[in-house]
Amino acid sequence: MTSKHVTEVIPLSAPEMKGNEWAYVKECLDTNWVSSAGSFVDRFEDMVSAYVGTGYSIATVNGTAALHVALKVAGIEPDEEVLVSDLTFIAPVNAIRYVGAYPVFIDAEPEFWQMDVNRVSDFLSKECSWKRDGLQNKKSGRRVRAVVPVHLLGHPVDVDPLLELARMYELVVIEDASESLGAKYKGKPVGSLGHMACFSFNGNKIITSGGGGMIVTNDAKWAQMARYLTNQARDDAVEYVHNEIGFNYRLTNVQAAIGVAQMERLGDHVCRKRGIAQSYREALKSIPGLRSIREADWALSTFWLYTVAVEEHYPLKSRDLLDELASRGIETRPVFRPIHLNKPYEAPRSHFPVAEQIYAKALSLPCSVSLTTEDQSRVIDALKEISGI
Ligand SMILES: *Cc1c(COP(=O)(O)O)cnc(C)c1O
């Protein structure tokens, strides 16, 4: 390969702070409202609720904390089981363990790389049976209580059949929408589809508050419980009475101020991500061996991370392509290692062929909201040159 003179590294996905972020943060500093209370926290929550269309939202310190509290609020107990995507960032799986429950991994489907609802159906119908105290996993003897579909890479899970299964088997559905704020399923925003949903506003997400998370739900009791648990389960603000063990999971006003400014730009971010995806899709048609991530008919994806599968007939395997692009100043990343391949969750004979295949082949390309046409052309030209066309 020819080594190019590297001008500047094109990042995978960098935040963009071009709205009211400075003004709102300055307002926090000028007014001394810098900590875990303040008008920006309320505004941020209201904006997310309004966007997603849920009755309640509770800001949290990050998306992992949101998932932890959502599982607590849903009443998931130690030694119960929760179904969760195998191909995901590890946060929702760790959150399941934080409440003492155990994950049951569900493989991805090959078309859109999301939780395979047919596998959920197989598990529930073949490997579970009804006992006096509820649905039981026949092999482990544990009660099966909930499902956490992860809307991966900006694309929704096929939720309708999942909701139908959840109804039949009395499971709580907690969407992990951390990667997919702004995406829609059959016209409905992700985060409004299950009983509860969680978002993340980490720096690499479609919008960021530096760090942050949100729980959304239409259930008033759950919302109240989530608010309570994220604030040390404080029952009396004067006497500091606590009747339960809570957490300090609140978001600060400074972070929320950034979040509000970013929420103002969410529509624009989604639009630009989709534009970047469209340009990649067109260009990749002429490059043999690179298969673009797909969008289902029933989906509106944000293409949070624009990802390709590097097939056998491309000259380099995905990891070698990653290295070659890195040497040209282009940052890319594989998708998450399937969780069952990570040490805390390894189990003998566990095998999730679709997730493993996607993991072997997939590479996310630079797709910052601020990616310029020139930079995107640099990426596309590199992919073409390496392919030898
Ligand atoms: C980012 C992310 C989270 C939450 O991450 P935090 O860094 O804790 O905000 C949860 N689940 C998924 C799938 C994610 O990608």
The ligand as a Gaussian input file, in Angstrom:
#p B3LYP/6-31G(d) Opt

LIG

0 1
 C      -23.369000       4.150000      25.686000
 C      -24.224000       3.012000      26.041000
 C      -24.784000       2.869000      27.327000
 C      -24.566000       3.815000      28.481000
 O      -23.311000       4.278000      28.595000
 P      -22.867000       5.418000      29.629000
 O      -21.461000       5.649000      29.219000
 O      -22.987000       4.825000      30.997000
 O      -23.719000       6.623000      29.468000
 C      -25.640000       1.813000      27.546000
 N      -25.931000       0.934000      26.595000
 C      -25.430000       1.027000      25.349000
 C      -25.852000       0.036000      24.323000
 C      -24.538000       2.064000      25.028000
 O      -24.024000       2.127000      23.797000

